[in-house]
Amino acid sequence: MAGTVCLVIALTCVRMSLSLVERRASPPRPLAKTTGETLEVAIIAIAIVFLVIRPFVTQAFYIPSLSMYPTLQANDRILVNRLTYHFSAPQRNDVVVFRAPPNAVPDDPGGEEKDFVKRVIGLPGETVEIHGGVTYINGKVLREPYADEPPTYDMPPFVVPEGSVFVMGDNRNHSNDSHRWGALDRSLLIGKAVLLFWPPSRAGLVR
């Protein structure tokens, strides 16, 4: 952020210098005017992107593990829309980034907040259960083409509380998710993953 502010200040100083050249030149210098106008556009664009859009609308996240494989892989980088859930409720199959609840990282000695990325499976009021390698929502089979493999564990019926969602990793058998620590409170949601931008060979929308 500090580097961006310095860049905006530097460009603004250059623009002011060009303005002085424009005023003092006789006849007026078209090149200085054109360059100055281009710099104005650049300053505004940089300010909007880095001082408004980046901190308040989107945020980049690094994927450290394979818990969302094959949708996301270790070392992927994604963009997250931070505004989505201020205006709408999470939907099933949304890939979300959130602050891990305390019971998800009980052995963390530092007590620092950790960010997780998982997929929304169950919505408020729904009953989620897993048995025989199949996930059920309200007694109906949930089709999961995104999952790496069927779960090898069973989970008794669990009713998702109001104001919460049930989240799971696509890599079912290697994910620290709601089947271990329960529902996720919506207040912990950071945003919805919308774009995989690194590596370029796999870039695209997160689905």
Sequence and secondary structure as in RCSB ss.txt:
>XXXX:A:sequence
MAGTVCLVIALTCVRMSLSLVERRASPPRPLAKTTGETLEVAIIAIAIVFLVIRPFVTQAFYIPSLSMYPTLQAN
DRILVNRLTYHFSAPQRNDVVVFRAPPNAVPDDPGGEEKDFVKRVIGLPGETVEIHGGVTYINGKVLREPYADEP
PTYDMPPFVVPEGSVFVMGDNRNHSNDSHRWGALDRSLLIGKAVLLFWPPSRAGLVR
>XXXX:A:secstr
 HHHHHHHHHHHHHHHHHHHHHHH SS  HHHHHHHHHHHHHHHHHIIIIIIIHHHTEEEEE  SSTTTTTS TT
 EEEEESSHHHHS   TT EEEEE  GGGSTT TT    EEEEEEEE TT EEEEETTEEEETTEE   TT SS 
 SS EEEEE  TTEEEEE SSGGG  SHHHH  EEGGGEEEEEEEEEESGGG EE  
